[in-house]
Amino acid sequence: DDSEEEEEEEEEEEEEEEEEEEEEEEEEEEEEEEEEEE
């Protein structure tokens, strides 16, 4: 059944997007910490 495969692909894409957002947030936090150190 194709619809099941499509659902799985969508879920995977959503997970990847969430991971990317988390990475961006971590990078922002690191930048803030670096600014505080200066």
mmCIF file of the N, C-alpha and C atoms, coordinates in Angstrom:
data_MODEL
# 
_entry.id   MODEL 
# 
loop_
_atom_site.group_PDB 
_atom_site.id 
_atom_site.type_symbol 
_atom_site.label_atom_id 
_atom_site.label_alt_id 
_atom_site.label_comp_id 
_atom_site.label_asym_id 
_atom_site.label_entity_id 
_atom_site.label_seq_id 
_atom_site.pdbx_PDB_ins_code 
_atom_site.Cartn_x 
_atom_site.Cartn_y 
_atom_site.Cartn_z 
_atom_site.occupancy 
_atom_site.B_iso_or_equiv 
_atom_site.pdbx_formal_charge 
_atom_site.auth_seq_id 
_atom_site.auth_comp_id 
_atom_site.auth_asym_id 
_atom_site.auth_atom_id 
_atom_site.pdbx_PDB_model_num 
ATOM 1   N N  . ASP A 1 1  ? 0.842  -1.199 0.000  1.00 0.00 ? 1  ASP A N  1 
ATOM 2   C CA . ASP A 1 1  ? 0.000  0.000  0.000  1.00 0.00 ? 1  ASP A CA 1 
ATOM 3   C C  . ASP A 1 1  ? 0.882  1.256  0.000  1.00 0.00 ? 1  ASP A C  1 
ATOM 4   N N  . ASP A 1 2  ? 0.658  2.097  -0.958 1.00 0.00 ? 2  ASP A N  1 
ATOM 5   C CA . ASP A 1 2  ? 1.512  3.296  -1.101 1.00 0.00 ? 2  ASP A CA 1 
ATOM 6   C C  . ASP A 1 2  ? 1.276  4.304  0.020  1.00 0.00 ? 2  ASP A C  1 
ATOM 7   N N  . SER A 1 3  ? 0.044  4.440  0.453  1.00 0.00 ? 3  SER A N  1 
ATOM 8   C CA . SER A 1 3  ? -0.251 5.481  1.440  1.00 0.00 ? 3  SER A CA 1 
ATOM 9   C C  . SER A 1 3  ? 0.572  5.266  2.718  1.00 0.00 ? 3  SER A C  1 
ATOM 10  N N  . GLU A 1 4  ? 0.780  4.033  3.094  1.00 0.00 ? 4  GLU A N  1 
ATOM 11  C CA . GLU A 1 4  ? 1.574  3.779  4.313  1.00 0.00 ? 4  GLU A CA 1 
ATOM 12  C C  . GLU A 1 4  ? 3.009  4.249  4.110  1.00 0.00 ? 4  GLU A C  1 
ATOM 13  N N  . GLU A 1 5  ? 3.551  3.961  2.947  1.00 0.00 ? 5  GLU A N  1 
ATOM 14  C CA . GLU A 1 5  ? 4.937  4.372  2.676  1.00 0.00 ? 5  GLU A CA 1 
ATOM 15  C C  . GLU A 1 5  ? 5.032  5.891  2.700  1.00 0.00 ? 5  GLU A C  1 
ATOM 16  N N  . GLU A 1 6  ? 4.041  6.558  2.123  1.00 0.00 ? 6  GLU A N  1 
ATOM 17  C CA . GLU A 1 6  ? 4.067  8.024  2.086  1.00 0.00 ? 6  GLU A CA 1 
ATOM 18  C C  . GLU A 1 6  ? 4.048  8.567  3.512  1.00 0.00 ? 6  GLU A C  1 
ATOM 19  N N  . GLU A 1 7  ? 3.230  7.964  4.352  1.00 0.00 ? 7  GLU A N  1 
ATOM 20  C CA . GLU A 1 7  ? 3.143  8.434  5.743  1.00 0.00 ? 7  GLU A CA 1 
ATOM 21  C C  . GLU A 1 7  ? 4.498  8.292  6.418  1.00 0.00 ? 7  GLU A C  1 
ATOM 22  N N  . GLU A 1 8  ? 5.147  7.171  6.196  1.00 0.00 ? 8  GLU A N  1 
ATOM 23  C CA . GLU A 1 8  ? 6.456  6.948  6.828  1.00 0.00 ? 8  GLU A CA 1 
ATOM 24  C C  . GLU A 1 8  ? 7.455  7.994  6.344  1.00 0.00 ? 8  GLU A C  1 
ATOM 25  N N  . GLU A 1 9  ? 7.429  8.269  5.056  1.00 0.00 ? 9  GLU A N  1 
ATOM 26  C CA . GLU A 1 9  ? 8.372  9.256  4.502  1.00 0.00 ? 9  GLU A CA 1 
ATOM 27  C C  . GLU A 1 9  ? 8.113  10.623 5.128  1.00 0.00 ? 9  GLU A C  1 
ATOM 28  N N  . GLU A 1 10 ? 6.837  10.977 5.273  1.00 0.00 ? 10 GLU A N  1 
ATOM 29  C CA . GLU A 1 10 ? 6.507  12.284 5.860  1.00 0.00 ? 10 GLU A CA 1 
ATOM 30  C C  . GLU A 1 10 ? 7.021  12.341 7.292  1.00 0.00 ? 10 GLU A C  1 
ATOM 31  N N  . GLU A 1 11 ? 6.850  11.273 8.035  1.00 0.00 ? 11 GLU A N  1 
ATOM 32  C CA . GLU A 1 11 ? 7.311  11.258 9.425  1.00 0.00 ? 11 GLU A CA 1 
ATOM 33  C C  . GLU A 1 11 ? 8.820  11.440 9.475  1.00 0.00 ? 11 GLU A C  1 
ATOM 34  N N  . GLU A 1 12 ? 9.511  10.759 8.584  1.00 0.00 ? 12 GLU A N  1 
ATOM 35  C CA . GLU A 1 12 ? 10.981 10.867 8.569  1.00 0.00 ? 12 GLU A CA 1 
ATOM 36  C C  . GLU A 1 12 ? 11.390 12.309 8.266  1.00 0.00 ? 12 GLU A C  1 
ATOM 37  N N  . GLU A 1 13 ? 10.702 12.919 7.318  1.00 0.00 ? 13 GLU A N  1 
ATOM 38  C CA . GLU A 1 13 ? 11.041 14.303 6.955  1.00 0.00 ? 13 GLU A CA 1 
ATOM 39  C C  . GLU A 1 13 ? 10.812 15.213 8.152  1.00 0.00 ? 13 GLU A C  1 
ATOM 40  N N  . GLU A 1 14 ? 9.703  15.003 8.852  1.00 0.00 ? 14 GLU A N  1 
ATOM 41  C CA . GLU A 1 14 ? 9.404  15.846 10.012 1.00 0.00 ? 14 GLU A CA 1 
ATOM 42  C C  . GLU A 1 14 ? 10.493 15.680 11.060 1.00 0.00 ? 14 GLU A C  1 
ATOM 43  N N  . GLU A 1 15 ? 10.915 14.453 11.284 1.00 0.00 ? 15 GLU A N  1 
ATOM 44  C CA . GLU A 1 15 ? 11.964 14.208 12.283 1.00 0.00 ? 15 GLU A CA 1 
ATOM 45  C C  . GLU A 1 15 ? 13.245 14.927 11.882 1.00 0.00 ? 15 GLU A C  1 
ATOM 46  N N  . GLU A 1 16 ? 13.587 14.850 10.613 1.00 0.00 ? 16 GLU A N  1 
ATOM 47  C CA . GLU A 1 16 ? 14.818 15.511 10.146 1.00 0.00 ? 16 GLU A CA 1 
ATOM 48  C C  . GLU A 1 16 ? 14.709 17.014 10.373 1.00 0.00 ? 16 GLU A C  1 
ATOM 49  N N  . GLU A 1 17 ? 13.546 17.577 10.080 1.00 0.00 ? 17 GLU A N  1 
ATOM 50  C CA . GLU A 1 17 ? 13.369 19.025 10.259 1.00 0.00 ? 17 GLU A CA 1 
ATOM 51  C C  . GLU A 1 17 ? 13.539 19.371 11.731 1.00 0.00 ? 17 GLU A C  1 
ATOM 52  N N  . GLU A 1 18 ? 12.964 18.567 12.607 1.00 0.00 ? 18 GLU A N  1 
ATOM 53  C CA . GLU A 1 18 ? 13.084 18.842 14.046 1.00 0.00 ? 18 GLU A CA 1 
ATOM 54  C C  . GLU A 1 18 ? 14.546 18.797 14.462 1.00 0.00 ? 18 GLU A C  1 
ATOM 55  N N  . GLU A 1 19 ? 15.270 17.816 13.961 1.00 0.00 ? 19 GLU A N  1 
ATOM 56  C CA . GLU A 1 19 ? 16.692 17.697 14.327 1.00 0.00 ? 19 GLU A CA 1 
ATOM 57  C C  . GLU A 1 19 ? 17.451 18.936 13.858 1.00 0.00 ? 19 GLU A C  1 
ATOM 58  N N  . GLU A 1 20 ? 17.149 19.388 12.663 1.00 0.00 ? 20 GLU A N  1 
ATOM 59  C CA . GLU A 1 20 ? 17.845 20.573 12.136 1.00 0.00 ? 20 GLU A CA 1 
ATOM 60  C C  . GLU A 1 20 ? 17.547 21.779 13.021 1.00 0.00 ? 20 GLU A C  1 
ATOM 61  N N  . GLU A 1 21 ? 16.294 21.915 13.429 1.00 0.00 ? 21 GLU A N  1 
ATOM 62  C CA . GLU A 1 21 ? 15.929 23.055 14.279 1.00 0.00 ? 21 GLU A CA 1 
ATOM 63  C C  . GLU A 1 21 ? 16.696 22.978 15.596 1.00 0.00 ? 21 GLU A C  1 
ATOM 64  N N  . GLU A 1 22 ? 16.785 21.793 16.154 1.00 0.00 ? 22 GLU A N  1 
ATOM 65  C CA . GLU A 1 22 ? 17.511 21.640 17.422 1.00 0.00 ? 22 GLU A CA 1 
ATOM 66  C C  . GLU A 1 22 ? 18.971 22.023 17.238 1.00 0.00 ? 22 GLU A C  1 
ATOM 67  N N  . GLU A 1 23 ? 19.556 21.604 16.146 1.00 0.00 ? 23 GLU A N  1 
ATOM 68  C CA . GLU A 1 23 ? 20.971 21.923 15.897 1.00 0.00 ? 23 GLU A CA 1 
ATOM 69  C C  . GLU A 1 23 ? 21.144 23.433 15.791 1.00 0.00 ? 23 GLU A C  1 
ATOM 70  N N  . GLU A 1 24 ? 20.224 24.085 15.109 1.00 0.00 ? 24 GLU A N  1 
ATOM 71  C CA . GLU A 1 24 ? 20.325 25.544 14.957 1.00 0.00 ? 24 GLU A CA 1 
ATOM 72  C C  . GLU A 1 24 ? 20.245 26.202 16.327 1.00 0.00 ? 24 GLU A C  1 
ATOM 73  N N  . GLU A 1 25 ? 19.335 25.726 17.162 1.00 0.00 ? 25 GLU A N  1 
ATOM 74  C CA . GLU A 1 25 ? 19.190 26.313 18.494 1.00 0.00 ? 25 GLU A CA 1 
ATOM 75  C C  . GLU A 1 25 ? 20.484 26.131 19.278 1.00 0.00 ? 25 GLU A C  1 
ATOM 76  N N  . GLU A 1 26 ? 21.081 24.956 19.183 1.00 0.00 ? 26 GLU A N  1 
ATOM 77  C CA . GLU A 1 26 ? 22.325 24.699 19.911 1.00 0.00 ? 26 GLU A CA 1 
ATOM 78  C C  . GLU A 1 26 ? 23.414 25.651 19.425 1.00 0.00 ? 26 GLU A C  1 
ATOM 79  N N  . GLU A 1 27 ? 23.483 25.847 18.131 1.00 0.00 ? 27 GLU A N  1 
ATOM 80  C CA . GLU A 1 27 ? 24.510 26.741 17.580 1.00 0.00 ? 27 GLU A CA 1 
ATOM 81  C C  . GLU A 1 27 ? 24.295 28.148 18.108 1.00 0.00 ? 27 GLU A C  1 
ATOM 82  N N  . GLU A 1 28 ? 23.045 28.580 18.150 1.00 0.00 ? 28 GLU A N  1 
ATOM 83  C CA . GLU A 1 28 ? 22.754 29.933 18.646 1.00 0.00 ? 28 GLU A CA 1 
ATOM 84  C C  . GLU A 1 28 ? 23.200 30.041 20.100 1.00 0.00 ? 28 GLU A C  1 
ATOM 85  N N  . GLU A 1 29 ? 22.923 29.030 20.882 1.00 0.00 ? 29 GLU A N  1 
ATOM 86  C CA . GLU A 1 29 ? 23.313 29.066 22.293 1.00 0.00 ? 29 GLU A CA 1 
ATOM 87  C C  . GLU A 1 29 ? 24.824 29.150 22.405 1.00 0.00 ? 29 GLU A C  1 
ATOM 88  N N  . GLU A 1 30 ? 25.518 28.397 21.599 1.00 0.00 ? 30 GLU A N  1 
ATOM 89  C CA . GLU A 1 30 ? 26.991 28.411 21.650 1.00 0.00 ? 30 GLU A CA 1 
ATOM 90  C C  . GLU A 1 30 ? 27.495 29.807 21.304 1.00 0.00 ? 30 GLU A C  1 
ATOM 91  N N  . GLU A 1 31 ? 26.896 30.420 20.306 1.00 0.00 ? 31 GLU A N  1 
ATOM 92  C CA . GLU A 1 31 ? 27.331 31.760 19.900 1.00 0.00 ? 31 GLU A CA 1 
ATOM 93  C C  . GLU A 1 31 ? 27.124 32.729 21.057 1.00 0.00 ? 31 GLU A C  1 
ATOM 94  N N  . GLU A 1 32 ? 25.991 32.610 21.727 1.00 0.00 ? 32 GLU A N  1 
ATOM 95  C CA . GLU A 1 32 ? 25.704 33.508 22.846 1.00 0.00 ? 32 GLU A CA 1 
ATOM 96  C C  . GLU A 1 32 ? 26.751 33.307 23.932 1.00 0.00 ? 32 GLU A C  1 
ATOM 97  N N  . GLU A 1 33 ? 27.094 32.077 24.206 1.00 0.00 ? 33 GLU A N  1 
ATOM 98  C CA . GLU A 1 33 ? 28.084 31.802 25.248 1.00 0.00 ? 33 GLU A CA 1 
ATOM 99  C C  . GLU A 1 33 ? 29.423 32.420 24.863 1.00 0.00 ? 33 GLU A C  1 
ATOM 100 N N  . GLU A 1 34 ? 29.779 32.297 23.606 1.00 0.00 ? 34 GLU A N  1 
ATOM 101 C CA . GLU A 1 34 ? 31.061 32.851 23.151 1.00 0.00 ? 34 GLU A CA 1 
ATOM 102 C C  . GLU A 1 34 ? 31.054 34.362 23.342 1.00 0.00 ? 34 GLU A C  1 
ATOM 103 N N  . GLU A 1 35 ? 29.928 34.994 23.037 1.00 0.00 ? 35 GLU A N  1 
ATOM 104 C CA . GLU A 1 35 ? 29.852 36.451 23.176 1.00 0.00 ? 35 GLU A CA 1 
ATOM 105 C C  . GLU A 1 35 ? 30.015 36.817 24.641 1.00 0.00 ? 35 GLU A C  1 
ATOM 106 N N  . GLU A 1 36 ? 29.441 36.041 25.538 1.00 0.00 ? 36 GLU A N  1 
ATOM 107 C CA . GLU A 1 36 ? 29.545 36.348 26.963 1.00 0.00 ? 36 GLU A CA 1 
ATOM 108 C C  . GLU A 1 36 ? 30.994 36.227 27.418 1.00 0.00 ? 36 GLU A C  1 
ATOM 109 N N  . GLU A 1 37 ? 31.717 35.279 26.864 1.00 0.00 ? 37 GLU A N  1 
ATOM 110 C CA . GLU A 1 37 ? 33.101 35.059 27.296 1.00 0.00 ? 37 GLU A CA 1 
ATOM 111 C C  . GLU A 1 37 ? 33.978 36.255 26.932 1.00 0.00 ? 37 GLU A C  1 
ATOM 112 N N  . GLU A 1 38 ? 33.678 36.892 25.797 1.00 0.00 ? 38 GLU A N  1 
ATOM 113 C CA . GLU A 1 38 ? 34.556 37.979 25.334 1.00 0.00 ? 38 GLU A CA 1 
ATOM 114 C C  . GLU A 1 38 ? 34.600 39.130 26.319 1.00 0.00 ? 38 GLU A C  1 
# 
